[in-house]
Amino acid sequence: MNTTQTNKIEIIKAITSKINEVDFDNLHFGEIFTDHSFECDFTNGEWQKPIIKPYAPFLLDPSAKVFHYGQAIFEGMKAYKDDNNDLWLFRPKENFKRFNNSAKRMAMAEVPEEIFMEGLKQLLRLDETWIKKGKGNTMYIRPFMIATGTGVIANPSDDYKFMIILSPAKSYYSGEVKVLIAEHFSRAANGGIGAAKAAGNYAAQFYPTNLANKAGFHQVIWTDDATHTKLEEAGTMNVFFRINDTLYTAPTSERILDGVTRKSLIDMAKRENIEVVIRPVLVSELVEGAKDGSLKEIFGAGTAAVVNPITGFSYQDVYYELPKIENSLALQLKDKLTNIQHKLAEDTFGWTVKI
């Protein structure tokens, strides 16, 4: 291995690359990882020297607090390569801020911006041959942090490991997506950790989502924990509803994640003179809209999928199919956003950051 040091980050390069083993035309989301990973430990109250090294498993003590008390958070980001082979990030500071908000809520150490951003940029530069040009080709970025302190006493860890791993990606979802509106289960509750990207939030979704899958649905649209009358998120994404020519989406809260794609779509829609209303959306409104034809579209929004159209929903054992329309706002907004991300359209918002 060849060891160098750049900008205070130790870099240990892999002897050989796995890239020739990868079929980039047939990628399964989140299954293939690049040659290197970034790592930085928090011990003795301080962040230690960061390192980039070959991607590999690592050892943890069986009593590490991540296993027993679930102190684990993550982010989802993407990098893009334009036609000039330049690398770009999309609103990375939003992800950085949200990462540390999650850390704060989970009583974990906050990561300094220099470590987060410089580690990310150096890692992407090192593995940039894994990032392919062309719209739809991206590099999915997974920053995460776990509690590595030992002992089974129920208190926050003193030690943490922050890492960044990279996975070449195309589309997260494909095909038609049918959803089930939750009538009993909830994604999050007031006062809880729903607004944090904490690992436990996603683990808690798996059981009700599995039940929905067995019933023939791909995802669950979550409802509020108190009344189950307000629509909140779709699977792991924020969700939008088009009623006539107006887009509706729930406000962020302690229960709803402040999605970067969500806020970007809202700004883009407003620029396109599309009316956007941010308020609680009731299940009854959705059912009524499906019955009278005013409900035109439902779509999820998130980093992995960008925009994921939903073809129909079920509520109280009644399935409502959405109309197939040619002027889909979901697909229009997705196209405009991905054009900005891939530098195929002018970024008038200043969202893209060159690496």
C-alpha positions in Angstrom: 0.0 0.0 0.0 1.2 3.5 -0.8 0.8 5.9 2.1 0.7 9.7 1.6 -0.7 12.6 3.6 -2.8 15.4 2.1 -4.4 18.3 3.9 -3.9 16.6 7.3 -5.7 13.4 6.0 -3.5 10.3 5.9 -4.2 8.4 2.6 -3.5 4.7 2.2 -4.2 3.7 -1.4 -5.4 0.3 -2.3 -2.9 -1.8 -4.2 -5.4 -2.9 -6.8 -8.9 -1.7 -7.8 -12.1 -3.6 -7.9 -13.5 -1.3 -10.6 -13.0 -3.8 -13.5 -15.3 -6.3 -11.7 -18.3 -3.9 -11.7 -21.0 -3.9 -14.4 -21.9 -0.2 -14.3 -24.9 -0.9 -16.6 -26.5 -3.2 -14.1 -26.0 -1.7 -10.7 -28.2 -2.7 -7.7 -28.6 0.3 -5.4 -26.2 0.3 -2.4 -24.6 -3.1 -3.0 -21.3 -2.1 -4.7 -18.7 0.1 -2.9 -15.6 1.8 -4.2 -12.0 1.1 -3.3 -11.6 3.4 -0.4 -13.4 4.8 2.7 -12.9 7.8 4.9 -12.7 7.3 8.7 -12.2 9.6 11.7 -12.5 8.6 15.4 -13.6 10.7 18.3 -11.8 9.6 21.5 -10.8 11.3 24.8 -13.0 14.2 23.9 -11.2 15.0 20.6 -11.4 14.2 17.0 -8.3 12.2 15.9 -6.3 12.3 12.7 -8.6 11.3 9.8 -7.6 8.6 7.3 -8.6 7.3 3.9 -7.8 3.7 3.4 -8.9 0.6 1.4 -12.6 -0.3 2.0 -12.7 -3.2 4.4 -14.5 -4.6 7.4 -13.4 -3.5 10.8 -13.6 -4.9 14.4 -15.8 -3.6 17.2 -16.0 -4.7 20.8 -19.1 -6.7 21.5 -20.1 -4.2 24.2 -19.9 -1.2 21.8 -22.8 1.0 22.6 -24.1 1.1 19.0 -25.2 -2.5 19.5 -26.9 -2.0 22.7 -28.4 1.6 22.7 -28.6 2.4 19.0 -26.5 5.5 18.7 -26.1 5.5 15.0 -26.9 8.2 12.4 -26.3 8.7 8.6 -26.8 10.9 5.6 -27.5 10.4 2.0 -25.8 12.5 -0.7 -24.7 12.3 -4.3 -21.8 13.3 -6.5 -22.0 13.9 -10.2 -19.5 14.1 -13.1 -20.3 16.5 -15.9 -19.4 16.2 -19.6 -16.1 18.0 -18.9 -15.2 15.4 -16.2 -15.6 17.9 -13.4 -17.0 16.6 -10.1 -20.0 18.2 -8.4 -21.9 17.9 -5.1 -25.5 19.1 -4.6 -26.1 21.3 -1.6 -23.6 19.5 0.6 -23.8 22.0 3.5 -27.5 21.1 4.0 -26.5 17.5 4.5 -23.7 18.5 6.9 -26.0 20.6 9.0 -28.6 17.9 9.1 -26.0 15.3 10.1 -24.9 17.4 13.1 -28.5 18.1 14.0 -29.0 14.3 14.1 -25.9 13.9 16.2 -27.1 16.5 18.7 -30.5 14.8 19.0 -28.8 11.4 19.6 -26.4 12.9 22.2 -23.4 12.1 19.9 -20.3 14.1 19.1 -20.7 16.7 16.3 -18.4 16.4 13.4 -16.3 19.5 12.5 -17.1 20.9 9.0 -13.4 20.6 7.9 -13.3 16.9 8.7 -16.7 16.2 7.0 -16.2 18.3 3.8 -12.5 17.8 3.3 -12.7 14.1 3.9 -15.6 13.8 1.5 -13.8 15.8 -1.3 -10.5 13.9 -0.9 -12.4 10.5 -1.0 -14.3 11.5 -4.1 -11.1 12.6 -5.8 -9.4 9.4 -5.0 -12.2 7.2 -6.4 -13.3 9.6 -9.1 -12.9 6.9 -11.9 -15.9 5.2 -10.3 -18.1 8.2 -11.1 -19.4 7.9 -14.6 -20.6 10.7 -16.9 -24.1 10.8 -18.2 -27.5 11.7 -16.8 -28.7 9.1 -14.4 -25.2 8.0 -13.4 -24.3 9.2 -9.9 -22.1 8.4 -6.9 -24.2 7.8 -3.8 -22.4 9.0 -0.7 -23.1 7.5 2.8 -21.6 9.5 5.7 -22.4 7.7 9.0 -21.4 7.7 12.6 -21.7 5.0 15.3 -21.0 4.8 19.0 -17.9 2.7 19.6 -17.5 3.3 23.4 -17.7 0.1 25.4 -19.9 -1.1 28.2 -23.5 -1.9 28.7 -24.4 0.9 31.1 -27.3 2.9 29.6 -25.6 6.2 28.9 -24.2 8.0 25.8 -20.9 6.7 24.4 -17.7 8.6 25.0 -16.2 7.4 21.7 -17.5 7.5 18.1 -16.4 6.5 14.6 -17.3 8.7 11.7 -17.0 7.2 8.2 -17.9 8.0 4.6 -18.4 5.2 2.0 -19.2 5.5 -1.7 -21.5 3.5 -3.9 -22.0 4.0 -7.7 -25.7 4.2 -8.4 -28.4 4.7 -10.9 -32.1 4.8 -9.9 -33.2 3.6 -6.5 -36.7 2.6 -7.5 -38.0 1.5 -10.8 -41.4 0.5 -12.2 -44.8 1.3 -10.8 -45.1 2.0 -7.0 -48.3 1.3 -5.1 -48.6 2.4 -1.4 -50.6 1.5 1.6 -51.8 4.4 3.9 -50.9 3.5 7.5 -53.9 3.2 9.9 -52.1 1.8 12.9 -48.3 2.1 12.6 -46.4 5.4 12.7 -43.0 6.4 11.6 -42.4 8.8 14.4 -44.0 10.7 17.3 -43.9 14.2 18.7 -40.9 14.6 21.0 -39.2 11.6 19.3 -36.4 11.3 16.8 -38.3 11.4 13.6 -36.5 14.5 12.3 -33.1 12.8 12.8 -31.6 10.4 10.3 -31.1 7.9 13.0 -30.7 4.2 12.1 -33.5 3.2 14.5 -36.1 5.2 12.6 -35.5 3.0 9.6 -35.4 -0.2 11.5 -38.8 0.6 13.0 -40.3 0.9 9.5 -39.2 -2.5 8.3 -42.0 -4.5 10.0 -45.0 -2.5 8.8 -43.4 -2.2 5.4 -43.0 -6.0 5.2 -46.7 -6.3 6.0 -47.5 -3.9 3.2 -45.2 -5.8 0.8 -47.0 -9.1 1.7 -50.3 -7.3 0.9 -49.0 -6.3 -2.6 -47.8 -2.8 -1.9 -44.3 -1.4 -2.3 -44.3 1.2 0.5 -46.3 2.8 3.3 -47.5 6.4 3.5 -47.1 7.1 7.1 -49.7 9.0 9.1 -49.4 11.0 12.3 -49.1 9.0 15.5 -52.0 10.7 17.4 -54.9 10.5 15.0 -53.7 8.7 11.8 -55.5 11.4 9.8 -52.5 13.4 8.5 -50.3 12.2 5.7 -46.6 12.6 6.5 -44.0 10.6 4.6 -43.9 7.9 1.9 -41.6 5.0 2.8 -38.2 6.7 3.5 -39.1 9.8 1.4 -40.9 13.1 1.8 -44.2 13.0 -0.1 -46.0 15.4 -2.4 -49.6 15.4 -3.6 -50.9 17.2 -6.7 -54.6 18.2 -6.3 -55.7 19.9 -9.6 -52.6 22.0 -10.4 -51.5 22.7 -6.8 -48.7 20.8 -5.0 -49.3 20.0 -1.3 -46.7 18.6 1.2 -46.6 18.4 4.9 -44.5 20.9 6.9 -41.3 19.6 8.5 -41.6 18.9 12.2 -40.2 16.6 15.0 -41.8 13.8 13.0 -40.9 14.7 9.5 -37.4 14.8 8.0 -36.2 18.1 6.5 -35.4 16.6 3.1 -32.8 18.3 0.9 -34.6 17.1 -2.3 -38.0 18.2 -0.7 -36.9 21.8 -0.2 -35.2 21.9 -3.6 -38.4 20.7 -5.4 -40.4 23.3 -3.5 -38.1 26.1 -4.7 -38.0 24.8 -8.2 -41.8 24.5 -8.3 -42.2 28.1 -7.2 -39.7 29.2 -9.8 -41.9 27.5 -12.4 -45.0 29.3 -11.1 -46.5 26.1 -9.7 -48.5 26.8 -6.6 -47.1 25.0 -3.5 -49.0 24.7 -0.3 -47.1 23.5 2.8 -49.6 22.3 5.4 -50.9 19.1 6.9 -52.7 17.0 4.3 -55.6 14.9 5.5 -56.2 11.3 4.4 -59.8 12.3 3.8 -58.7 14.9 1.3 -56.7 12.3 -0.6 -59.7 9.9 -0.7 -62.1 12.6 -1.8 -59.6 13.8 -4.5 -59.3 10.3 -5.8 -63.0 9.9 -6.0 -63.8 13.2 -7.7 -60.7 13.2 -10.0 -59.0 16.2 -8.5 -56.1 14.1 -7.2 -53.7 14.0 -10.1 -50.4 12.8 -8.7 -48.6 11.5 -5.6 -44.8 11.3 -5.6 -42.0 10.7 -3.1 -38.9 12.8 -3.0 -35.5 11.9 -1.6 -31.8 11.7 -2.5 -31.7 8.1 -3.6 -34.8 8.2 -5.8 -34.9 11.9 -6.5 -38.6 11.7 -7.5 -40.6 8.5 -7.3 -44.1 8.6 -8.8 -46.8 6.6 -7.0 -49.5 5.0 -9.2 -52.1 4.3 -6.5 -52.9 4.0 -2.8 -55.0 1.8 -0.5 -56.9 3.0 2.5 -59.3 0.9 4.6 -59.1 -1.9 2.1 -60.1 0.2 -0.8 -57.6 0.7 -3.6 -57.5 4.0 -5.6 -55.7 4.1 -8.9 -54.3 7.4 -10.0 -54.9 8.6 -13.6 -52.1 8.3 -16.1 -51.3 11.8 -17.2 -49.0 13.2 -19.8 -48.1 16.5 -18.1 -46.7 14.9 -14.9 -45.4 17.6 -12.6 -43.4 14.9 -10.8 -41.4 14.0 -13.9 -41.1 17.6 -15.0 -39.5 18.6 -11.7 -37.3 15.5 -11.6 -36.0 16.3 -15.1 -35.3 19.9 -14.2 -33.6 19.0 -10.9 -31.4 16.3 -12.4 -30.4 18.6 -15.2 -29.1 21.0 -12.6 -27.3 18.3 -10.7 -25.6 17.0 -13.9 -24.8 20.5 -15.1 -27.0 20.2 -18.1 -29.0 23.3 -17.1 -28.0 26.6 -15.4 -27.9 26.4 -11.6 -29.7 29.7 -10.9 -30.0 28.7 -7.2 -26.3 28.2 -6.5 -26.9 24.6 -5.2 -24.0 22.8 -7.0 -20.5 22.8 -5.5 -17.5 21.9 -7.6 -15.0 19.5 -6.0 
